[in-house]
Amino acid sequence: MTTPAAELDRLVASARSWRGDGMAIATVVSTWGSAPRPKGSHMLVHADGRFEGSVSGGCVENEILAAAADAIETGTSRLLDFTVADDAAWEAHLPCGGAISVLVQPVAPQGYPPFLFDVLAAARAGGRALTVTTDLASGESRAEDAPGTGRFVNRYAPARRLLIVGAVQIAQALAGFAASLDATATVIDPRERFLTAERFPGVALDSRWPDDAIAAADPGAETAVVTLSHDPKIDDPALIAALAAPTGYVAALGSRRSHAARLDRLRAAGVSESDLARIDGPAGLDIGALGPAEIALSIAAGMVRSFRTRDR
């Protein structure tokens, strides 16, 4: 599932708000070529024509709205194919070789059960993944992992988190980038004079020692840990805690020389070579960054590259 977290959360919020009214949900179940939206993308349609989300970013949505109205009225699902031969596909920027298949289901017991929105919301709030399997012939969806012929399996990953260690100037910029990248940021620093709401407005703050804070956060595959303090007493315990968990992205700021010294310290502390290899250090992509904002941008890009490469 590659729908951005904020978009998915808006869709779930709309579904729960519209409950009791007629709804249909459209899902991209297959793509080919230069399709504008990935598999798993959703569009939720209310009986009065309101909608949330997108399956193509173009005029295919007009066809989807019509199919959704029919699904709400009849209670049956439809599988729609859009290829380069369709006028709607040309208008939706698919003519360069793209094609998509979209399943339109009524939000009803015989289609996409309404309670699945609650299940999805609870899974995201609890940091858990959720798998929904849909039978393409019947249009029925269930919260289970049951792959097979004629089934579409959509895995919704937990919301992403970014744990930033060191309340420095780069952290201010990086926390701002996190929000636009659908990641919830927490800044961790035991130096409370650095860690203030004035310096980090609207950002979660944690003044515990980083190893305690990270262990309590229980980081998983959708969590990134980035150390920025330049103080080994703060950064090294944070890295050890992050590497002791299945943290999805671990990065440490510093020059190549300082990173080599860091690896020696962590090695002496008992960190394995395989875990040391998980550290992106020096952190981020080499874009010739100067200044806190550009350095934060390079780190954010490194995080995105790591997550996206893994998800392919």
ChimeraX attribute file (.defattr): number of C-alpha atoms within 10 A of each C-alpha:
attribute: neighborCount
match mode: 1-to-1
recipient: residues
	/A:1	16
	/A:2	16
	/A:3	18
	/A:4	14
	/A:5	19
	/A:6	15
	/A:7	16
	/A:8	21
	/A:9	16
	/A:10	13
	/A:11	21
	/A:12	19
	/A:13	15
	/A:14	18
	/A:15	25
	/A:16	15
	/A:17	10
	/A:18	14
	/A:19	13
	/A:20	9
	/A:21	12
	/A:22	19
	/A:23	27
	/A:24	30
	/A:25	28
	/A:26	30
	/A:27	23
	/A:28	24
	/A:29	24
	/A:30	16
	/A:31	20
	/A:32	15
	/A:33	12
	/A:34	15
	/A:35	23
	/A:36	19
	/A:37	17
	/A:38	20
	/A:39	23
	/A:40	22
	/A:41	22
	/A:42	25
	/A:43	24
	/A:44	27
	/A:45	30
	/A:46	22
	/A:47	18
	/A:48	10
	/A:49	12
	/A:50	11
	/A:51	19
	/A:52	18
	/A:53	19
	/A:54	21
	/A:55	26
	/A:56	23
	/A:57	13
	/A:58	16
	/A:59	16
	/A:60	23
	/A:61	19
	/A:62	11
	/A:63	12
	/A:64	26
	/A:65	23
	/A:66	12
	/A:67	23
	/A:68	32
	/A:69	21
	/A:70	19
	/A:71	24
	/A:72	23
	/A:73	14
	/A:74	10
	/A:75	18
	/A:76	20
	/A:77	27
	/A:78	20
	/A:79	17
	/A:80	16
	/A:81	16
	/A:82	20
	/A:83	19
	/A:84	17
	/A:85	12
	/A:86	15
	/A:87	14
	/A:88	19
	/A:89	22
	/A:90	18
	/A:91	12
	/A:92	19
	/A:93	19
	/A:94	26
	/A:95	19
	/A:96	11
	/A:97	13
	/A:98	18
	/A:99	21
	/A:100	26
	/A:101	18
	/A:102	26
	/A:103	24
	/A:104	32
	/A:105	31
	/A:106	31
	/A:107	31
	/A:108	18
	/A:109	12
	/A:110	15
	/A:111	23
	/A:112	24
	/A:113	16
	/A:114	17
	/A:115	16
	/A:116	17
	/A:117	17
	/A:118	14
	/A:119	13
	/A:120	23
	/A:121	18
	/A:122	13
	/A:123	17
	/A:124	19
	/A:125	11
	/A:126	11
	/A:127	19
	/A:128	15
	/A:129	14
	/A:130	21
	/A:131	16
	/A:132	19
	/A:133	20
	/A:134	24
	/A:135	18
	/A:136	19
	/A:137	12
	/A:138	15
	/A:139	21
	/A:140	21
	/A:141	22
	/A:142	16
	/A:143	18
	/A:144	14
	/A:145	15
	/A:146	15
	/A:147	14
	/A:148	10
	/A:149	8
	/A:150	11
	/A:151	18
	/A:152	24
	/A:153	23
	/A:154	22
	/A:155	17
	/A:156	20
	/A:157	20
	/A:158	20
	/A:159	22
	/A:160	23
	/A:161	23
	/A:162	25
	/A:163	28
	/A:164	29
	/A:165	29
	/A:166	25
	/A:167	25
	/A:168	18
	/A:169	17
	/A:170	21
	/A:171	27
	/A:172	20
	/A:173	18
	/A:174	24
	/A:175	25
	/A:176	19
	/A:177	19
	/A:178	20
	/A:179	15
	/A:180	10
	/A:181	15
	/A:182	16
	/A:183	22
	/A:184	18
	/A:185	25
	/A:186	22
	/A:187	26
	/A:188	28
	/A:189	24
	/A:190	17
	/A:191	14
	/A:192	13
	/A:193	9
	/A:194	16
	/A:195	19
	/A:196	15
	/A:197	11
	/A:198	8
	/A:199	15
	/A:200	20
	/A:201	12
	/A:202	11
	/A:203	17
	/A:204	14
	/A:205	20
	/A:206	19
	/A:207	17
	/A:208	14
	/A:209	18
	/A:210	29
	/A:211	20
	/A:212	13
	/A:213	21
	/A:214	24
	/A:215	14
	/A:216	10
	/A:217	14
	/A:218	15
	/A:219	25
	/A:220	18
	/A:221	16
	/A:222	20
	/A:223	26
	/A:224	24
	/A:225	27
	/A:226	30
	/A:227	26
	/A:228	21
	/A:229	23
	/A:230	16
	/A:231	10
	/A:232	13
	/A:233	11
	/A:234	21
	/A:235	23
	/A:236	22
	/A:237	18
	/A:238	28
	/A:239	26
	/A:240	19
	/A:241	20
	/A:242	30
	/A:243	22
	/A:244	14
	/A:245	14
	/A:246	14
	/A:247	18
	/A:248	21
	/A:249	25
	/A:250	27
	/A:251	23
	/A:252	25
	/A:253	21
	/A:254	17
	/A:255	12
	/A:256	12
	/A:257	9
	/A:258	14
	/A:259	18
	/A:260	13
	/A:261	12
	/A:262	19
	/A:263	18
	/A:264	13
	/A:265	14
	/A:266	18
	/A:267	14
	/A:268	10
	/A:269	12
	/A:270	9
	/A:271	17
	/A:272	12
	/A:273	11
	/A:274	9
	/A:275	16
	/A:276	19
	/A:277	11
	/A:278	14
	/A:279	20
	/A:280	20
	/A:281	22
	/A:282	18
	/A:283	26
	/A:284	24
	/A:285	18
	/A:286	12
	/A:287	11
	/A:288	8
	/A:289	15
	/A:290	9
	/A:291	9
	/A:292	16
	/A:293	18
	/A:294	16
	/A:295	23
	/A:296	25
	/A:297	20
	/A:298	20
	/A:299	26
	/A:300	23
	/A:301	19
	/A:302	19
	/A:303	26
	/A:304	16
	/A:305	15
	/A:306	17
	/A:307	18
	/A:308	11
	/A:309	9
	/A:310	10
	/A:311	9
	/A:312	5
